[in-house]
Amino acid sequence: MARHRRPQAVPAATLRARRRLAACLAGVSALTATLLTLTVTPAGPPAPDRTPAGRTATEPQAAP
């Protein structure tokens, strides 16, 4: 009756290694996304209905 056997226990060292690997991969992916955001320029010009990223309005604007 092989289908009713209890699953093998995973050693604690393996679980720690898996958690550490997952944390490292998450950190590396966040760092990579940040670096890509800083270095890659947008493919197209900004939309005509939006102001460029460096400018802000001097007065508050009312919602339409």
Sequence and secondary structure as in RCSB ss.txt:
>XXXX:A:sequence
MARHRRPQAVPAATLRARRRLAACLAGVSALTATLLTLTVTPAGPPAPDRTPAGRTATEPQAAP
>XXXX:A:secstr
 GGGS      HHHHHHHHHHHHHHHHHHHHHHHHHHHH   SS   TTS  TT   SS     
